[in-house]
Amino acid sequence: MSYRFLDKKIKDLKNFALINKEIYQSAKPFPHIVIDNFFSEDFLNKILVEFPDLEKEGSVKKFKDGFSIKLALTKIIKFIFPKIILNFFRKFIN
């Protein structure tokens, strides 16, 4: 099954980069760009539905601070990503 990862406004990523090159290069205090809604909302919702509930996993450490709660697996072998998440990693991490 194939999912559209990027938002529909970004039909051609290379062309999008060329159009926004000047914004990136002239940004202060260093070259950068902010791309709102880069990923398709439908795709992100599918990721949320598919993502395992780490609090139910037995080998999880929980870290809390005043701003966030973070979960970390102590045994990665137990964590099996659903296909949509694996496809996401393959597309954007490689």
C-alpha positions as CSV (number, residue, x, y, z in Angstrom):
1,M,0.0,0.0,0.0
2,S,1.4,3.4,-0.9
3,Y,0.8,6.6,1.0
4,R,1.3,10.2,-0.1
5,F,3.9,11.4,2.4
6,L,4.1,15.1,1.4
7,D,1.3,17.7,1.5
8,K,-0.4,18.2,-1.9
9,K,1.1,21.8,-2.1
10,I,4.5,20.1,-2.5
11,K,4.0,18.2,-5.8
12,D,7.7,18.2,-6.8
13,L,10.2,18.5,-4.0
14,K,13.1,19.5,-6.2
15,N,11.0,22.3,-7.8
16,F,9.8,23.4,-4.4
17,A,13.4,23.7,-3.2
18,L,14.4,25.7,-6.3
19,I,11.4,28.1,-5.8
20,N,12.3,28.6,-2.1
21,K,16.1,28.7,-2.5
22,E,16.4,32.4,-1.9
23,I,14.2,32.3,1.3
24,Y,16.6,29.6,2.7
25,Q,19.8,31.4,1.7
26,S,18.8,34.8,3.0
27,A,17.2,33.7,6.3
28,K,18.7,35.2,9.4
29,P,20.6,34.6,11.7
30,F,21.6,31.6,9.5
31,P,20.3,29.9,6.3
32,H,17.1,27.9,7.2
33,I,13.5,27.5,6.1
34,V,10.3,26.7,7.8
35,I,7.9,24.6,5.8
36,D,4.4,24.5,7.4
37,N,2.4,21.4,6.7
38,F,5.3,19.6,4.9
39,F,3.7,16.2,5.5
40,S,0.2,15.2,4.4
41,E,-2.2,15.4,7.3
42,D,-3.8,12.1,6.2
43,F,-0.4,10.4,6.3
44,L,0.4,11.8,9.8
45,N,-3.0,10.6,11.1
46,K,-2.2,7.1,9.8
47,I,1.1,7.2,11.6
48,L,-0.6,8.2,14.8
49,V,-3.1,5.3,14.4
50,E,-0.4,2.8,13.6
51,F,2.1,3.8,16.2
52,P,2.3,1.3,19.1
53,D,1.3,2.4,22.6
54,L,4.8,2.4,24.3
55,E,3.3,2.8,27.8
56,K,1.9,-0.8,27.4
57,E,5.4,-2.1,26.4
58,G,7.2,-3.8,29.3
59,S,10.7,-2.4,28.7
60,V,10.0,1.3,28.6
61,K,11.6,4.1,30.6
62,K,9.6,7.3,31.1
63,F,11.2,10.7,31.3
64,K,9.2,13.7,32.4
65,D,10.1,17.4,32.6
66,G,8.1,20.5,32.8
67,F,7.4,20.5,29.1
68,S,7.1,16.9,27.8
69,I,6.9,13.2,28.5
70,K,9.4,11.0,26.7
71,L,9.4,7.2,26.4
72,A,12.4,5.1,25.6
73,L,12.6,1.4,24.9
74,T,15.3,-0.5,26.7
75,K,15.0,-3.5,24.4
76,I,14.6,-2.3,20.8
77,I,14.2,-5.8,19.5
78,K,10.7,-5.9,21.0
79,F,9.6,-2.8,19.0
80,I,8.2,-3.8,15.6
81,F,7.2,-0.9,13.4
82,P,4.0,-1.1,11.4
83,K,4.6,-1.0,7.6
84,I,3.6,2.6,7.2
85,I,6.2,3.8,9.7
86,L,8.9,1.6,8.2
87,N,8.1,3.1,4.8
88,F,8.3,6.6,6.3
89,F,11.8,5.8,7.8
90,R,13.0,4.3,4.5
91,K,11.8,7.3,2.5
92,F,13.2,10.1,4.7
93,I,16.0,8.6,6.8
94,N,18.0,6.9,4.0
